[in-house]
Amino acid sequence: MKITWLGHSCFKVESDGYSAVLDPYADGSVPGLGDVRETADIVLCSHGHDDHNAAGNVNLCGSGAAPFDVSFIDTWHDNMHGKMRGSNRITILSDGKMTLVHLSLIHISEPTRPGMTTCTGKCGAATGSPSFLTVR
């Protein structure tokens, strides 16, 4: 699995000739970063804010069968169960050799929620915002 950081919380993940772009940001929504213009087989967005939901900036190519097992964990973007900033979705991609957990923007209280430690403790890599990649 090849993981490329494209800026902010946007990553391109490639495996066996297939690619996914996670959280592409809208033009001008992240100061100091260039526009996202990528080609991929699938786009996955964690939530509806402009800096995580510009699926139209990714050209879909549909090159074949996905090698990824994709799953999600629903979380909150704030400590008010989404009442202030809405919901968020953690994306988990596994290609059978490595598992990546894309955290995007979760509230600081979310990692202590039951099930979260189990999820992130078994992954090979975790990505998140604003701009870090942690490999385990």
C-alpha positions in Angstrom: 0.0 0.0 0.0 1.4 3.4 -1.0 0.1 6.4 0.9 0.7 9.9 -0.4 -0.2 13.0 1.6 -1.7 15.6 -0.7 -2.3 18.3 2.0 -4.5 19.0 5.0 -6.4 15.7 5.6 -6.2 14.6 1.9 -4.4 11.4 1.1 -4.1 9.2 -2.0 -3.9 5.5 -1.2 -2.8 3.0 -3.9 -2.6 -0.8 -3.9 -2.5 -3.3 -6.8 -3.1 -0.6 -9.5 -6.2 0.8 -7.7 -6.4 4.1 -5.9 -8.6 6.0 -3.5 -8.5 9.7 -2.6 -9.5 10.6 1.0 -10.9 14.0 2.0 -10.0 16.1 -1.1 -10.4 19.8 -0.2 -12.1 22.5 -2.3 -10.0 25.1 -4.2 -9.0 27.9 -1.8 -10.4 26.2 1.3 -7.0 25.5 2.9 -4.8 28.6 2.9 -1.3 27.9 1.5 -2.1 24.7 -0.3 -2.5 24.2 -4.0 -5.7 22.8 -5.6 -6.3 19.0 -5.5 -6.4 17.6 -9.0 -6.1 13.8 -8.9 -7.3 10.7 -10.7 -8.5 7.8 -8.7 -11.0 4.9 -8.7 -12.9 6.1 -5.7 -13.2 9.2 -3.5 -14.1 8.9 0.2 -15.0 11.9 2.3 -15.2 12.1 6.1 -17.7 14.9 6.3 -19.4 17.7 4.3 -17.1 20.7 5.1 -15.4 22.2 2.0 -11.9 21.3 3.2 -12.8 17.6 3.3 -15.5 17.1 0.6 -14.4 18.2 -2.8 -15.1 14.9 -4.6 -15.5 16.8 -7.9 -11.8 17.7 -7.8 -11.0 14.0 -8.4 -11.4 12.5 -11.8 -12.8 8.9 -11.4 -11.2 6.3 -13.7 -12.7 3.0 -12.6 -9.7 0.9 -13.4 -10.8 -2.4 -11.9 -11.8 -4.3 -8.9 -10.9 -2.8 -5.5 -8.3 -4.5 -3.5 -9.5 -2.7 -0.4 -11.9 -3.8 2.3 -13.5 -0.5 3.3 -15.3 0.1 6.6 -16.4 3.1 8.6 -16.8 4.3 12.1 -19.2 7.2 12.7 -17.9 9.9 15.1 -18.6 13.5 16.0 -16.8 16.6 14.9 -17.3 18.2 18.4 -18.0 17.3 22.0 -21.7 18.0 21.6 -22.5 14.9 19.6 -22.3 16.9 16.4 -24.6 19.7 17.4 -21.9 22.3 16.7 -19.9 21.0 13.8 -21.8 17.9 12.6 -20.8 14.2 12.2 -17.5 12.7 11.0 -16.7 9.4 9.5 -13.5 7.5 10.1 -12.5 5.4 7.0 -10.7 2.1 7.4 -9.0 0.6 4.3 -7.3 -2.8 4.3 -5.6 -4.5 1.3 -4.9 -7.7 3.2 -1.3 -6.6 3.9 -1.8 -3.4 5.7 -4.7 -1.6 7.3 -5.0 2.2 7.2 -7.3 4.2 9.5 -8.1 7.7 8.2 -9.2 9.7 11.3 -9.8 13.0 9.6 -11.2 15.4 12.2 -12.5 13.7 15.3 -13.2 15.4 18.6 -10.5 14.8 21.2 -12.9 12.7 23.3 -13.6 10.2 20.5 -10.5 8.0 20.9 -11.6 7.1 24.4 -15.0 5.8 23.1 -15.4 2.0 23.4 -14.2 0.3 20.2 -11.9 3.1 19.1 -8.8 1.7 20.9 -9.3 -1.7 19.4 -9.7 -0.2 15.9 -6.6 2.0 15.9 -4.5 -0.4 17.9 -4.6 -3.0 15.1 -3.9 -0.8 12.2 -0.6 -0.5 10.3 -1.0 3.3 9.7 -3.3 6.1 10.8 -3.8 9.4 9.0 -5.4 12.5 10.2 -5.6 16.2 10.0 -4.1 18.7 9.9 -1.1 17.0 8.4 0.4 14.0 9.9 0.9 10.3 9.2 1.6 7.9 12.0 2.9 4.4 11.0 2.8 1.6 13.5 
